[in-house]
Amino acid sequence: MNGATLQSRTVYAAGVAQGIVLVTFPAASTVFTDPNEYGLSSTQYGALFLPQVIGAVAAALLGARLARRYTIKRVYIAGLVAGLAAMATLLLSQLFTGDQTTAYILLLSATALLGVGFGLCVPALNTFAAAFHPAGVDRAVLILNALLGLGTVLAPVLAGIFVGLVGFWQGLPLVSLGLLVVLVIVSSRLPLAVSPQATKGGARISIPKRFWIYALFAALYGIAETVNGNWSQLDMTTELGASATVASLALTAFWGMVTAGRIFFAVAKRWIPARVIYHVCPLVLAGAFLLIAQLGRGDEAAGVLAFGLAGIGCSALLPLTISFGQEEMTAFSAGVAGGVIAFYQMGYGIAAFGVGPLVDGGVKLPTVFGCASVIALVLGGISLAVARRRPSPSSLHPHPGHAL
């Protein structure tokens, strides 16, 4: 295997690992709320993700500047080390479950490190994918995003195995830890060099007024996605009476269909205009939310299917938002992706934290999912403002080097 091939495969492997690491906490949600483990309330569980959001946004905004100063390879490896430290801190917290305050502080520290690692690594991986495949940039970025999505699918599968079947949930962070250790060792020995232009920042440009429509869409989408991604397992176990294994299957179905949908729509846009996909997906998502809200005890199989349908509804929305924005606001193209991702993370934080106090206050999760259907319908309305009279973008995925 030559050096270029090894570099490419390492980047793709890092994409899978980042997906697994990113979904480790949601995949283990039943462990964190289990009275025999951490015993967190819904509010405490939701608050775990605030440090992650802050860390991811800060790291993503600082990443380009750090890459210009210290090289993108060092920024990428620093991201891997931060993720490694997050998994180690999560494992360390297991030693303090008898002291909930100490354990919770360690969990918050772990999610903060996780956010920093993700915010540093993933933009660098997009840059590497583009730089190492100059003749097939779009394909390389598509593969990277699909593999990252594969990682988000594998995390709940591993959780189902370790939590539901083996009874050793620590196996999930141990797998993530092992993958990151291997990646740090292999990556440190590779050149992972890109041209200076790949990390060079452009001139300061004022933010177009149209950008705020995209920002609002991204924030609302972040809420809708996170209601599924972070609260599906608890809905399955507490409202539908599902086992931890079946609940993990529901989360797997959601992320799996997000990934499969992105790949399918990337191909289907040859025959179906991307703007049509953009208008239809929110309606599919709204229907999925309404279905989930109607499910009751014993509807585990229907729950898995409903969360899979929600994944299809979510799949193309974020990458298309970035693609439409980049092609409409060409002078602000590099800022569109970073800005949209930042607002998406804000929506993520609102849903990750905000649902917890509602549940602890007596609001049932089916009610939360029912309300989320309204957000999905609002997304459908905003999609008309974004793309009704615009030509379909040439690419479903964000331009390389600029997006998470």
VENURKA-V607227 format. One record per backbone hydrogen bond with DSSP energy under -1.0 kcal/mol. CO is the residue of the C=O (numbers start at 1). NH is the residue of the N-H. If there is no record, write none. Layout:
# VENURKA-V607227
co=CO nh=NH
co=CO nh=NH
This chain:
# VENURKA-V607227
co=2 nh=6
co=3 nh=7
co=4 nh=8
co=5 nh=9
co=6 nh=10
co=7 nh=11
co=8 nh=12
co=9 nh=13
co=10 nh=14
co=11 nh=15
co=12 nh=16
co=13 nh=17
co=14 nh=18
co=15 nh=19
co=16 nh=20
co=17 nh=21
co=18 nh=22
co=19 nh=23
co=21 nh=24
co=23 nh=27
co=24 nh=28
co=26 nh=29
co=28 nh=31
co=28 nh=32
co=29 nh=33
co=31 nh=38
co=32 nh=40
co=34 nh=37
co=34 nh=39
co=41 nh=45
co=42 nh=46
co=43 nh=47
co=46 nh=49
co=47 nh=50
co=49 nh=53
co=50 nh=54
co=51 nh=55
co=52 nh=56
co=53 nh=57
co=54 nh=58
co=55 nh=59
co=56 nh=60
co=57 nh=61
co=58 nh=62
co=59 nh=63
co=62 nh=66
co=63 nh=67
co=64 nh=68
co=65 nh=69
co=66 nh=70
co=67 nh=71
co=71 nh=75
co=72 nh=76
co=73 nh=77
co=74 nh=78
co=75 nh=79
co=76 nh=80
co=77 nh=81
co=78 nh=82
co=79 nh=83
co=80 nh=84
co=81 nh=85
co=82 nh=86
co=83 nh=87
co=84 nh=88
co=85 nh=89
co=86 nh=90
co=87 nh=91
co=88 nh=92
co=89 nh=93
co=92 nh=95
co=93 nh=96
co=96 nh=99
co=99 nh=103
co=100 nh=104
co=101 nh=105
co=102 nh=106
co=103 nh=107
co=104 nh=108
co=105 nh=109
co=106 nh=110
co=107 nh=111
co=108 nh=112
co=109 nh=113
co=110 nh=114
co=111 nh=115
co=112 nh=116
co=113 nh=117
co=114 nh=118
co=115 nh=119
co=116 nh=120
co=117 nh=121
co=118 nh=122
co=121 nh=125
co=122 nh=126
co=123 nh=127
co=124 nh=128
co=125 nh=129
co=126 nh=130
co=127 nh=131
co=128 nh=132
co=133 nh=136
co=136 nh=140
co=137 nh=141
co=138 nh=142
co=139 nh=143
co=140 nh=144
co=141 nh=145
co=142 nh=146
co=143 nh=147
co=144 nh=148
co=145 nh=149
co=146 nh=150
co=147 nh=151
co=148 nh=152
co=149 nh=153
co=150 nh=154
co=151 nh=155
co=153 nh=157
co=154 nh=158
co=155 nh=159
co=156 nh=160
co=157 nh=161
co=158 nh=162
co=159 nh=163
co=161 nh=166
co=162 nh=168
co=168 nh=171
co=169 nh=172
co=170 nh=174
co=171 nh=175
co=172 nh=176
co=173 nh=177
co=174 nh=178
co=175 nh=179
co=176 nh=180
co=177 nh=181
co=178 nh=182
co=179 nh=183
co=180 nh=184
co=181 nh=185
co=182 nh=186
co=183 nh=187
co=184 nh=188
co=187 nh=190
co=195 nh=198
co=196 nh=199
co=208 nh=211
co=209 nh=212
co=210 nh=213
co=210 nh=214
co=211 nh=215
co=212 nh=216
co=213 nh=217
co=214 nh=218
co=215 nh=219
co=216 nh=220
co=217 nh=221
co=218 nh=222
co=219 nh=223
co=220 nh=224
co=221 nh=225
co=222 nh=226
co=223 nh=227
co=224 nh=228
co=225 nh=229
co=226 nh=230
co=228 nh=232
co=231 nh=235
co=232 nh=236
co=233 nh=237
co=234 nh=238
co=235 nh=239
co=235 nh=240
co=236 nh=242
co=240 nh=298
co=243 nh=247
co=244 nh=248
co=245 nh=249
co=246 nh=250
co=247 nh=251
co=248 nh=252
co=249 nh=253
co=250 nh=254
co=251 nh=255
co=252 nh=256
co=253 nh=257
co=254 nh=258
co=255 nh=259
co=256 nh=260
co=257 nh=261
co=258 nh=262
co=259 nh=263
co=260 nh=264
co=261 nh=265
co=262 nh=266
co=263 nh=267
co=264 nh=268
co=265 nh=269
co=267 nh=270
co=268 nh=271
co=268 nh=272
co=273 nh=277
co=274 nh=278
co=275 nh=279
co=276 nh=280
co=277 nh=281
co=280 nh=284
co=281 nh=285
co=282 nh=286
co=283 nh=287
co=284 nh=288
co=285 nh=289
co=286 nh=290
co=287 nh=291
co=288 nh=292
co=289 nh=293
co=296 nh=299
co=299 nh=303
co=300 nh=304
co=301 nh=305
co=302 nh=306
co=303 nh=307
co=304 nh=308
co=305 nh=309
co=306 nh=310
co=307 nh=311
co=308 nh=312
co=309 nh=313
co=310 nh=314
co=311 nh=315
co=314 nh=317
co=316 nh=320
co=317 nh=321
co=318 nh=322
co=319 nh=323
co=320 nh=324
co=321 nh=325
co=322 nh=326
co=323 nh=327
co=324 nh=328
co=325 nh=329
co=329 nh=332
co=330 nh=333
co=332 nh=336
co=335 nh=339
co=336 nh=340
co=337 nh=341
co=338 nh=342
co=339 nh=343
co=340 nh=344
co=341 nh=345
co=342 nh=346
co=343 nh=347
co=344 nh=348
co=345 nh=349
co=346 nh=350
co=347 nh=351
co=348 nh=352
co=349 nh=353
co=350 nh=354
co=351 nh=355
co=354 nh=358
co=355 nh=359
co=356 nh=360
co=357 nh=361
co=358 nh=363
co=359 nh=362
co=364 nh=368
co=365 nh=369
co=366 nh=370
co=367 nh=371
co=368 nh=372
co=371 nh=374
co=371 nh=375
co=372 nh=376
co=373 nh=377
co=374 nh=378
co=375 nh=379
co=376 nh=380
co=377 nh=381
co=378 nh=382
co=379 nh=383
co=381 nh=385
co=382 nh=386
co=383 nh=387
co=384 nh=388
co=399 nh=402
